[in-house]
Amino acid sequence: MQYLFSTRQWESKIVAARRIFLFLDFDGTLSPIVKHPYQAHILPSLKTYLRSLSCRKNIVIVIISGRHREDLIRRVGIRRGIIYFGWHGLKVRFKGKKRFLNTLVQIKAVVKKWRRHCPHLVKEDKEIILALHYRNLNSQEKGCWQKLKKELARFVAAGSIQLGFGKKVLEIRPPQKFGKGEVVKELLKSKGRRREDLAIYIGDDLTDEEGFCALREKDLTIRVGYKKNSAARYFLRSTLEVEKVLGSLLNLKSEYN
């Protein structure tokens, strides 16, 4: 991985592109990582840049998050000019949804049992995805957390669920194939991407690796935070530098260029 601001090659790609497809994660990218998921908020300066970029006809902005889509829109606060995907791109209607929701009821009962022994385990109910944030667990609670994961493994073995892993978060998801990489491919196809168009993907988590892998080598894949084995070509040091990228994009890509 190369530090993005150690080179200017990416700037020339932006200037030369006919259209820009800008894919963004939310938590850890537009919002700093926080102790509690309900505390997440977009940085005001990033919101200002996003609002300006969303008015450009030659820039398509797509925000993909594991959050519920409406929660995501509310936290970003810009309804027009941005395409939103919640639940990592999972469609509202999917095969086996009723069966999965019944399984999720059972899992919630299991989680409730173990949370009595893990009071710092934060449960985030996203309707179709259940996220368990273990960032704040103390040493005494970690044993209970391991036992809870063993119980969840039984549901995985039965093919009833799949588990998703992020930064100190475990997600219980439907067993269907979906993810940010699928969203990227489908959207670029539906928008008629051409050779002279450029896609940019900025994210910070394991789920964003699928998005990085879905793009071409000439595109810009940027991870927030250095990770040795990431599929991203470039990295940024913090969410504050995401602001710098969006500001550069606004300056380099005029409405007529």
C-alpha positions in Angstrom: 0.0 0.0 0.0 1.1 3.5 -0.8 0.2 6.6 1.2 -2.1 8.6 -1.1 -0.6 12.0 -0.5 3.0 10.7 -1.3 2.1 10.9 -5.0 0.1 13.0 -7.4 -0.7 10.3 -9.8 -4.3 10.0 -8.5 -5.0 13.7 -9.2 -4.2 13.3 -12.9 -6.6 10.3 -13.1 -9.4 12.5 -11.7 -8.7 15.3 -14.1 -8.6 12.9 -17.1 -11.8 11.0 -16.2 -15.1 11.7 -18.1 -17.2 10.7 -15.1 -16.3 9.9 -11.5 -18.1 7.1 -9.5 -17.3 7.8 -5.9 -18.1 4.9 -3.5 -17.9 5.6 0.2 -18.3 3.7 3.5 -19.9 5.6 6.4 -18.5 4.4 9.8 -14.8 5.0 10.0 -14.8 6.8 6.7 -17.3 9.7 6.8 -17.7 9.3 10.5 -14.9 8.6 13.1 -15.1 5.3 14.9 -17.0 5.8 18.2 -17.6 3.7 21.3 -21.4 3.4 20.6 -22.8 3.0 17.1 -25.6 5.5 17.9 -23.0 8.2 18.5 -21.7 8.1 14.9 -22.1 11.4 13.0 -20.7 12.7 9.7 -18.0 15.4 10.1 -19.5 18.8 9.2 -16.7 19.6 6.8 -17.2 16.3 4.9 -20.9 17.0 4.7 -20.2 20.4 3.1 -18.0 18.8 0.5 -20.5 16.0 -0.2 -23.3 18.4 -0.7 -21.2 20.3 -3.3 -20.1 17.2 -5.1 -23.7 15.8 -5.2 -24.6 18.7 -7.4 -22.0 17.8 -10.1 -23.5 16.0 -13.1 -20.2 14.3 -13.8 -19.9 12.8 -10.3 -22.0 9.9 -9.1 -21.8 9.4 -5.3 -22.7 6.1 -3.7 -22.6 5.5 0.1 -22.7 1.8 1.1 -23.1 0.8 4.8 -24.1 -2.0 7.0 -26.6 0.4 8.7 -30.3 0.5 7.9 -30.7 2.7 4.8 -33.0 5.2 6.4 -30.6 5.5 9.4 -27.7 6.1 7.0 -29.6 8.8 5.1 -30.6 10.5 8.3 -27.0 10.5 9.6 -25.5 11.9 6.3 -28.4 14.4 6.1 -28.3 14.8 2.3 -31.2 13.2 0.5 -30.7 14.4 -3.1 -27.8 13.6 -5.4 -26.5 10.6 -3.4 -27.3 6.9 -3.9 -27.6 5.0 -0.6 -27.3 1.3 0.0 -27.9 -0.1 3.5 -27.3 -3.6 4.9 -24.1 -3.9 2.8 -26.3 -4.0 -0.3 -28.8 -6.7 0.8 -32.1 -6.2 -1.0 -35.3 -5.6 1.1 -36.9 -8.7 -0.4 -34.8 -11.9 -0.6 -35.4 -15.6 -0.8 -35.9 -17.2 2.6 -36.5 -13.9 4.4 -39.3 -15.2 6.6 -37.3 -18.3 7.7 -34.3 -16.1 8.4 -36.3 -13.7 10.5 -37.6 -16.6 12.6 -34.1 -17.7 13.1 -33.1 -14.2 14.1 -35.8 -14.3 16.9 -34.0 -17.4 18.3 -30.6 -15.7 18.1 -31.9 -12.6 19.9 -33.0 -14.8 22.8 -29.5 -16.4 22.9 -27.9 -12.9 22.8 -30.2 -11.7 25.6 -29.1 -14.6 27.8 -25.4 -13.9 27.4 -25.7 -10.1 27.6 -26.6 -10.6 31.3 -23.0 -11.6 31.8 -21.6 -9.1 29.2 -23.2 -5.8 30.1 -20.8 -3.9 27.8 -21.8 -5.9 24.7 -23.7 -3.4 22.6 -26.6 -4.8 20.4 -27.5 -2.9 17.3 -30.7 -4.1 15.7 -30.8 -3.3 12.0 -34.0 -5.2 11.3 -32.4 -7.8 9.0 -28.9 -7.6 10.4 -28.0 -7.9 14.0 -24.7 -6.3 15.0 -22.9 -7.1 18.2 -20.3 -4.5 19.2 -17.6 -5.9 21.6 -15.2 -2.9 21.6 -16.0 -2.1 25.2 -15.8 -5.6 26.8 -13.6 -5.9 29.9 -11.4 -8.9 30.5 -14.1 -10.7 32.7 -16.7 -10.4 29.9 -14.5 -11.9 27.1 -15.0 -15.5 28.3 -18.8 -15.1 28.0 -18.3 -13.5 24.6 -16.4 -16.6 23.4 -19.2 -18.8 24.6 -21.8 -16.7 22.8 -19.8 -17.1 19.6 -19.8 -20.8 20.0 -23.6 -20.8 20.2 -23.8 -18.7 17.0 -21.5 -21.1 15.3 -24.2 -23.8 15.5 -26.5 -21.6 13.4 -23.7 -21.0 10.9 -23.1 -24.8 10.6 -26.8 -25.3 10.0 -26.7 -22.8 7.1 -29.2 -20.6 8.8 -27.0 -17.5 9.0 -23.6 -16.1 8.0 -21.3 -14.0 10.2 -19.7 -10.8 9.1 -16.7 -9.3 10.9 -15.6 -5.7 11.2 -13.8 -3.5 13.6 -14.7 -4.9 17.0 -18.2 -5.8 15.6 -19.7 -9.1 14.6 -22.8 -9.1 12.4 -25.4 -11.9 12.1 -26.6 -11.8 8.5 -28.8 -13.8 6.1 -27.0 -16.7 4.4 -27.5 -15.3 0.9 -24.6 -14.0 -1.1 -24.5 -10.2 -1.0 -22.0 -7.5 -0.2 -20.4 -4.2 -1.2 -18.5 -5.8 -4.1 -21.8 -6.9 -5.7 -23.3 -3.4 -5.2 -20.3 -1.8 -7.0 -20.4 -4.2 -10.0 -24.2 -3.9 -10.4 -24.2 -0.1 -10.1 -21.4 0.5 -12.6 -23.1 -1.8 -15.0 -26.5 -0.1 -14.6 -24.9 3.4 -15.1 -23.2 2.3 -18.3 -19.6 2.8 -17.2 -17.2 3.5 -20.0 -13.4 3.0 -20.3 -12.7 6.7 -19.7 -14.7 6.8 -16.4 -13.0 6.5 -13.1 -14.2 4.7 -10.0 -13.0 5.7 -6.5 -13.7 3.5 -3.4 -12.9 4.8 0.1 -13.5 2.6 3.1 -11.9 1.3 6.3 -13.3 -2.1 7.2 -13.2 -5.7 6.2 -16.5 -5.4 4.3 -14.9 -2.7 2.1 -12.3 -5.2 0.8 -15.0 -6.6 -1.5 -15.5 -3.2 -2.9 -11.8 -2.7 -3.5 -11.6 -6.1 -5.3 -14.6 -5.2 -7.6 -12.8 -2.3 -9.2 -10.2 -2.2 -12.1 -6.5 -1.7 -11.5 -6.7 1.8 -13.0 -9.3 2.8 -10.5 -8.6 4.4 -7.1 -9.0 2.1 -4.1 -8.3 3.9 -0.8 -8.3 2.4 2.7 -8.7 4.6 5.8 -5.9 3.2 7.9 -2.9 1.2 6.8 -3.4 -2.6 6.5 -0.7 -4.8 5.1 -2.9 -7.3 3.3 -5.6 -4.9 2.1 -6.7 -5.1 -1.6 -6.6 -1.3 -1.6 -3.7 0.4 -3.5 -3.6 3.5 -1.3 -4.2 4.4 2.3 -5.1 7.4 4.3 -4.2 8.0 8.0 -7.6 9.2 9.3 -11.1 10.3 8.4 -9.7 13.9 8.4 -7.8 13.0 5.3 -11.0 11.8 3.6 -12.0 15.4 3.8 -8.9 16.4 2.0 -9.6 13.9 -0.8 -13.1 15.2 -1.3 -11.9 18.8 -1.3 -9.3 17.9 -4.0 -12.0 16.1 -6.0 -14.2 19.2 -5.9 -11.3 21.5 -7.0 -9.9 19.1 -9.7 -13.2 18.1 -11.2 -15.2 21.1 -12.4 -18.7 20.7 -13.6 -17.5 21.0 -17.2 -14.4 18.8 -16.9 
